[in-house]
């Protein structure tokens, strides 16, 4: 709930200051009190006007409300909650899923999480990968296992120039093409020895990886925003959450415009679980209106767009503010929400990355012009995180309907599924089920 989030935030600051006061053993003179007050105000200024927003939620925190419900006293520990949630996931009827991983560009991590000269283990899309940033600043991504004896290059590997060195026997591979260039204890280097280097693209604060089950080269690329690359737009923060569903369920939510005024009508101040909010905000409502369609621009068959109008009203009659957002989905996993308000311009990225066939990592990053003040930007990012948490409790417990019962008002869902099918191909990895369709196997 938003009330508890804000309360915990300021309480933690106050407790930190109080704890420091008690441990210093200093007398509370007027000058001391003044110093503490100024320090507290400085800390508050830092959090409100400088520190980027950062929020993470995993499967124990959202989407399984019957486990996390405040009145439940039998699930007190995190370990117990995880056990119960794992049980619910095992017993859930999955449905006849599409292929596990569509073809396209996927964000595999955020650029600022890999410094120059560092190595990172990456596991997603059914792949075990290693990423490293060479001394030039260039990022490389390759298959994780050394072809010599199978050591994981992402666990203990070392960057040498633009190469990565295996932690087991010191074999070194070039970042540009994966070729083996050095064996410390041998003068002979096999010409055929190499690791697979994956095609990547870096921009918008992310590292993108091209995945295609047929091995095809990219036929399109993500949009890179020059305002972000040049630094003229400021980074406002991020949020991340884990979701238990198939990747297609999440972008399909955008085409399902009918759900907006059901799931997202209650005031954002009620938090991600409005039913548990201790303060009623029924006099404030959100109203949504959007039209989803496939782009009609030549060469943009992989793009879908939506014009979304969001209004927050008082007593259902008095509009408090209106925001118009241009939503663009590029490929199977990347969505950008572009907006322009009286406070400034910006873009919110909504990225979905399959960690497993039924576990998705959803990442938001927010960039705006300098004209939009930082506290307002953080509020917008928090509101987006709260709104999507309301979707998560649906996604985590629903089954995939291969042939859903649709009415005329749901035609955009049918259009979406036809459009999204282009990202699957003959060799896209399938999900197979046991006889009772309750457990997932590959």
Secondary structure, DSSP 8 states (H G I E B T S, - for coil): -HHHHHHHHHHHHHHHHHHHHHHHT----HHHHHHHHHHHHHHHHHHHHTS-EEEEE-TTTSS-HHHH-TT--S--SHHHHHHHHHHHHHHS--BS---SS-SEEEEEEEGGGS-TT-EEEEEETTEEEEEEE-TTS-EEEEESB-TTT--BTTTT-EEETTEEE-TTT--EEETTT-BEEE-TT-S---TT-B--B--EEEETTEEEEEE-TT----S------HHHHHT-EEEEEEEEEEE-S-HHHHHHHHH-GGGHHHHS-B-GGG-S-GGG-SS--TTEEEEEEEEEEE--STT-TTEEEEEEEEEEEETTTEEEEEEEEEEEEETTTEEEEEEEETTEEEEEEEEEEEEETTEEEEEEEEEEETTS-HHHHHHHHHHHHHHHHHHHHHHTT--B-TT----GGGHHHHHHHHHHGGG--TTS---EE-TTS-SEE-
